[in-house]
Amino acid sequence: MSDSPRDPGGSDGKISGSMEEVFSVLGDETRVEILLELVAVAREEQVGSGLSFSALRDRVGVADSGRFNYHLDRLTGQFVTRHDGEYVARWPGLVLVAALHAGLYNDTTLETERAATEFRCPTCLDPLEVRFFEGTLGTGVEMHCEEHGTMDSYWFPPGVRTGRSVLEAARVAYTRMLTNVRLARQGVCMECWGRVSTEYTTSDQIPGEGTLDDDTTFVEIQCKRCWNELWIPLCTYVVTHPVVEAAFARRGHERLEAADMLTTERGVSYEERGVAESPPCRRVRIAFDDETVVVSVDESCSVQNYRWE
């Protein structure tokens, strides 16, 4: 009897397969250059396009054909495949190069930068300042109030800064965060594609130095397999629901602006209350100038139903 296929990333968090072999394949500059050139071809033409052996060797710049063949052979299978006489970057190779462009593996330190934003502190309504910093885990961006401390923070790769101003990069980071929330609402982890759980939590369980309102309900998003974890106010979680998002879009407000409006209650009236404790359930009312949407969120933080008033 043959063994069943192994799950390379099981729900128990264990990783099967030979990670040592995979990383050893990448432990050579020539192999990385081969991947970079094949991914460049995919970008110049289309994903799935490749190069012949000689054309690829010329682009990488390796004169010794035997040496080049050895390195290419090490990549073939996991990161590169051969199709119709050409070598093509496979998805793992494309993802790896994308991570390199994002700066995930760069040995660099991002200079601390800051700039005023259009977003407001939910406590005093003063403009928040966006700040980039180098923390224990890597590069981060945070929204900071001079009086009330850090309101929110998010980790991101330094490659985000390439060709972008401080404010543009911050908007990218927080757009990514909201995308993470949208995927979590569907039960999918943005980082490892595993399953995520969502549940209510309280402000005293949220890490950070900012001043948080004890009456605010938070949602904890946690992957059951990898490290991905996120704490957000319930209002930010609700704003990613298609009905709520569309209501703001019809009024000319983009997703980040909508999240800020709900957090500070500028331009809309936001109200939430518990309608059950065991299991917990919250009811959210978002009142626009002409109509109100009422959203019910169950114990797993899933939107069960909504209605317009």
C-alpha positions in Angstrom: 0.0 0.0 0.0 1.4 3.4 -1.0 1.5 6.3 1.5 -0.9 9.1 1.0 0.5 12.4 -0.3 2.1 14.5 2.4 0.8 17.9 3.3 3.7 20.3 2.9 2.1 22.6 5.4 -0.2 20.7 7.6 -2.9 22.3 9.8 -0.8 21.3 12.9 1.9 23.8 11.9 4.5 21.1 11.0 6.3 21.4 7.7 7.1 18.2 5.9 9.7 17.7 3.2 13.4 18.6 3.1 13.8 22.3 3.9 17.5 21.8 4.1 17.6 20.7 0.4 15.4 23.5 -0.8 17.5 26.2 0.9 20.8 24.6 -0.2 19.6 24.9 -3.8 19.4 28.7 -3.3 22.8 29.0 -1.6 24.6 30.1 -4.7 24.7 33.5 -6.4 24.6 32.0 -9.9 21.4 30.1 -9.2 19.8 33.3 -7.9 20.9 35.1 -11.1 19.3 32.4 -13.2 16.0 32.8 -11.4 16.2 36.6 -11.7 16.7 36.3 -15.5 13.9 33.9 -16.0 11.5 36.0 -13.9 12.6 39.0 -16.0 11.5 37.2 -19.1 8.2 36.4 -17.5 7.8 40.1 -16.8 8.9 41.2 -20.3 6.8 38.7 -22.2 4.3 36.8 -20.0 4.4 34.3 -17.2 5.3 30.9 -18.6 7.7 32.3 -21.1 11.3 31.0 -21.0 14.7 30.9 -22.6 16.8 28.3 -24.3 19.9 27.0 -22.5 22.3 29.2 -24.5 20.2 32.3 -24.3 19.8 31.9 -20.6 23.5 31.3 -20.1 24.3 34.5 -22.1 21.9 36.6 -20.0 23.4 35.3 -16.8 26.9 35.7 -18.1 28.5 32.4 -17.3 31.2 31.3 -19.8 31.7 27.8 -18.6 28.8 25.7 -20.1 29.4 22.8 -17.7 29.3 24.9 -14.6 26.2 26.7 -15.8 24.5 23.4 -16.5 25.3 22.2 -13.0 23.6 25.2 -11.4 20.6 25.1 -13.7 20.1 21.4 -13.0 20.0 22.1 -9.3 17.1 24.6 -9.8 15.2 22.4 -12.3 12.2 20.7 -10.7 11.5 22.9 -7.7 12.1 26.4 -9.1 12.5 25.9 -12.9 11.0 23.6 -15.4 11.8 22.8 -19.1 9.0 23.2 -21.6 9.3 23.1 -25.4 13.1 23.3 -25.3 13.1 26.4 -23.0 13.6 26.9 -19.3 10.7 28.5 -17.5 10.5 29.8 -13.9 7.9 27.9 -11.9 5.6 29.5 -9.3 8.0 28.9 -6.4 10.7 30.7 -8.3 8.4 33.6 -9.1 7.4 33.9 -5.5 11.0 33.8 -4.3 12.0 36.6 -6.6 9.0 38.7 -5.6 10.2 38.3 -2.0 13.6 39.5 -3.1 12.1 42.6 -4.8 10.1 43.3 -1.7 13.3 43.5 0.3 12.4 40.7 2.7 15.9 39.4 2.8 17.8 42.7 2.4 20.4 43.4 5.1 19.4 47.1 5.2 18.2 49.5 7.9 15.4 51.9 7.0 15.9 55.4 8.2 13.3 56.7 10.6 10.9 59.0 8.7 7.7 60.6 9.5 5.0 62.7 7.9 1.6 64.1 8.8 -1.5 62.3 7.4 -5.1 63.0 6.7 -6.1 60.4 9.3 -7.2 61.3 12.8 -6.7 60.1 16.3 -9.9 58.4 17.5 -9.5 60.0 20.9 -8.6 63.6 20.3 -9.2 63.8 16.5 -5.8 65.5 15.9 -4.0 64.4 12.7 -2.0 61.3 13.0 1.6 61.1 12.1 2.9 58.2 10.1 6.3 56.9 11.2 8.7 54.2 9.8 10.9 52.4 12.2 13.2 49.4 12.5 11.9 47.1 15.2 12.8 43.7 16.7 11.0 41.9 13.9 12.0 44.1 11.0 10.6 47.2 9.3 7.4 48.7 10.5 5.0 51.5 9.9 2.9 53.1 12.7 0.2 55.7 13.1 1.1 57.9 16.0 -0.6 60.6 18.0 1.6 63.0 20.0 -0.7 62.9 22.9 -2.1 59.4 22.9 0.8 57.4 21.5 0.7 54.7 18.8 -2.7 53.9 17.5 -1.8 51.2 15.0 1.3 49.5 13.6 2.0 47.1 10.8 5.1 45.3 9.5 6.1 45.5 5.9 9.1 44.8 3.6 11.4 47.8 2.9 10.9 47.3 -0.8 7.6 49.1 -0.3 9.5 52.4 -0.1 11.0 52.0 -3.6 9.7 54.9 -5.7 7.2 55.9 -3.1 6.9 58.8 -0.6 6.4 58.2 3.1 2.7 58.8 2.8 2.4 56.6 -0.4 4.2 53.7 1.3 2.1 54.0 4.4 -1.1 53.8 2.4 0.2 50.7 0.7 1.0 49.1 4.0 -2.4 49.8 5.4 -4.2 48.8 2.2 -2.3 45.5 2.5 -3.5 45.2 6.1 -7.2 45.7 5.0 -6.6 43.1 2.3 -5.4 40.8 5.0 -8.6 41.4 6.9 -10.8 40.7 3.8 -9.1 37.4 3.3 -9.4 36.6 7.0 -13.2 37.2 6.7 -13.1 34.3 4.2 -11.0 32.1 6.5 -7.8 32.4 4.5 -4.3 33.5 5.7 -2.6 36.0 3.5 0.9 34.7 4.4 0.7 30.9 4.2 -2.8 30.3 2.7 -3.7 28.4 5.8 -6.9 28.6 7.8 -7.5 31.5 10.2 -9.7 32.0 13.2 -11.4 35.2 14.2 -12.8 36.0 17.7 -13.6 38.9 19.9 -11.1 40.2 22.4 -10.7 43.1 24.8 -8.4 46.1 24.7 -6.4 44.9 27.7 -5.3 41.9 25.7 -4.1 44.0 22.7 -0.3 44.5 22.6 0.9 48.1 22.0 1.6 51.3 23.8 -1.3 53.4 22.6 -4.3 54.5 24.7 -7.2 52.2 23.7 -10.9 52.8 24.6 -12.0 50.1 27.0 -15.5 50.1 25.4 -14.1 49.3 21.9 -14.6 45.7 20.7 -11.6 44.2 19.0 -11.3 41.2 16.6 -8.3 38.9 16.9 -7.3 37.3 13.6 -4.9 34.3 14.0 -3.6 31.8 11.5 -3.8 28.2 12.8 -0.6 27.3 11.0 1.9 30.2 10.7 2.7 33.3 12.7 0.2 35.6 11.1 -1.9 37.4 13.8 -3.7 40.7 13.8 -5.8 42.7 16.2 -8.2 45.3 14.8 -11.2 47.3 16.0 -14.6 45.7 15.1 -15.4 48.8 13.0 -12.3 48.2 10.9 -13.3 44.6 10.5 -16.9 45.5 9.5 -15.8 48.1 6.9 -14.3 45.3 4.7 -17.7 43.7 4.3 -18.9 44.2 0.7 -22.1 45.9 1.7 -20.5 48.4 4.1 -17.6 49.0 1.7 -20.0 49.6 -1.2 -22.0 52.1 0.9 -18.9 54.2 1.4 -17.8 53.8 -2.2 -21.2 55.2 -3.5 -20.5 58.3 -1.4 -17.0 58.7 -2.9 -15.0 57.3 0.0 -12.2 54.8 -0.6 -11.5 51.9 1.8 -8.8 53.6 3.9 -10.9 56.7 4.3 -13.9 54.7 5.2 -11.9 52.9 7.9 -10.7 56.2 9.3 -14.2 57.6 9.2 -15.6 54.7 11.2 -12.8 54.8 13.8 -13.3 58.6 14.4 -17.0 58.8 13.6 -16.4 61.7 11.2 -19.1 62.0 8.6 -21.0 58.9 9.8 -22.4 57.7 13.1 -21.1 54.4 14.4 -22.6 52.4 17.2 -22.1 48.9 18.4 -23.6 46.9 21.2 -23.7 43.4 22.5 -26.9 41.5 21.8 -25.8 38.2 23.3 -23.0 37.1 25.6 -22.9 33.3 25.3 -22.1 32.9 22.5 -21.1 36.6 22.0 -22.8 38.5 19.2 -22.5 42.2 18.4 -24.8 44.5 16.4 -23.3 47.4 14.5 -25.2 50.4 13.2 -23.6 52.7 10.7 -25.7 55.8 10.0 -25.1 57.9 6.9 -26.9 61.1 6.2 -29.7 59.4 4.3 -29.8 55.8 5.4 -28.5 53.3 8.1 -27.1 49.9 7.7 -27.4 47.4 10.6 -24.9 44.5 10.6 -25.0 41.5 13.0 -21.7 39.8 13.8 -21.7 36.4 15.4 -19.3 34.7 17.9 -16.8 33.9 15.2 -16.9 37.5 14.0 -18.7 36.5 10.8 -21.4 38.9 9.4 -24.6 36.8 9.6 -27.0 39.3 8.2 -27.6 43.0 7.5 -30.5 45.3 6.8 -31.0 48.9 5.7 -33.1 51.3 7.6 
